[in-house]
Amino acid sequence: MQECMDIFRESFTKKPQETPPSAKRSKSVSSPEKPEKNSIEEALDELAKLESRIPHPLFVKAGVTFLDSGVQRLFMWFKEESRMEWILQLPHP
């Protein structure tokens, strides 16, 4: 019985074994990188989430407006419903 207790206690105090390098996955394989904060890529990713809910011409127009960094920062600051309202207010082509 004492031997079992010692083994049990030892299992909690052992130093965890390090994963061998061959078993480690690279970051890009295990989890895709997020776009840089306040980048055009981040704004376009958020816009893409709304693509099915807006007319295609407005989707394209919104993407083009992100060439202005101030506009893309404003878009990212809005919550989703405000983003939708902003897009719907863009002049229709």
ZIFENZI-V318219 format. One record per residue. RES is the residue in three letters. SS is DSSP state (helix for helix, strand for strand, loop for the rest). Layout:
BEGIN
res->{RES & RES}
ss->{SS & SS}
END
This chain:
BEGIN
res->{MET & GLN & GLU & CYS & MET & ASP & ILE & PHE & ARG & GLU & SER & PHE & THR & LYS & LYS & PRO & GLN & GLU & THR & PRO & PRO & SER & ALA & LYS & ARG & SER & LYS & SER & VAL & SER & SER & PRO & GLU & LYS & PRO & GLU & LYS & ASN & SER & ILE & GLU & GLU & ALA & LEU & ASP & GLU & LEU & ALA & LYS & LEU & GLU & SER & ARG & ILE & PRO & HIS & PRO & LEU & PHE & VAL & LYS & ALA & GLY & VAL & THR & PHE & LEU & ASP & SER & GLY & VAL & GLN & ARG & LEU & PHE & MET & TRP & PHE & LYS & GLU & GLU & SER & ARG & MET & GLU & TRP & ILE & LEU & GLN & LEU & PRO & HIS & PRO}
ss->{loop & helix & helix & helix & helix & helix & helix & helix & helix & helix & helix & helix & helix & loop & loop & loop & loop & loop & loop & loop & helix & helix & helix & loop & loop & loop & helix & helix & helix & helix & loop & loop & loop & loop & loop & loop & loop & loop & loop & helix & helix & helix & helix & helix & helix & helix & helix & helix & helix & loop & helix & helix & helix & loop & loop & helix & helix & helix & helix & helix & helix & helix & helix & helix & helix & loop & loop & loop & helix & helix & helix & helix & helix & helix & helix & helix & helix & loop & loop & helix & helix & helix & helix & helix & helix & helix & helix & helix & loop & loop & loop & loop & loop}
END
